[in-house]
Amino acid sequence: METPNLIPQHALCKAMGLSPNGLRKLLQKDPDFPRPIKIGTEKQSPVFYDAGEYQNWIEAKKAGRAA
């Protein structure tokens, strides 16, 4: 089993030019956007995203603009 390359939520927000609230809105509006991975059970536990899933989402968006 391959270990996913995880992107911290704050780094993904910065890379996408979104605030944490903007990322939350994107998650609500786009069912294809990768789901977050929360490490731990506490409210303040860190949140990550799978880099491969994010890259696949970007590629799908790029492919969709050609249509």
Sequence and secondary structure as in RCSB ss.txt:
>XXXX:A:sequence
METPNLIPQHALCKAMGLSPNGLRKLLQKDPDFPRPIKIGTEKQSPVFYDAGEYQNWIEAKKAGRAA
>XXXX:A:secstr
     EEEHHHHHHHHT  HHHHHHHHHH TTS   EE SSSTT  EEEEHHHHHHHHHHHHHHHT 
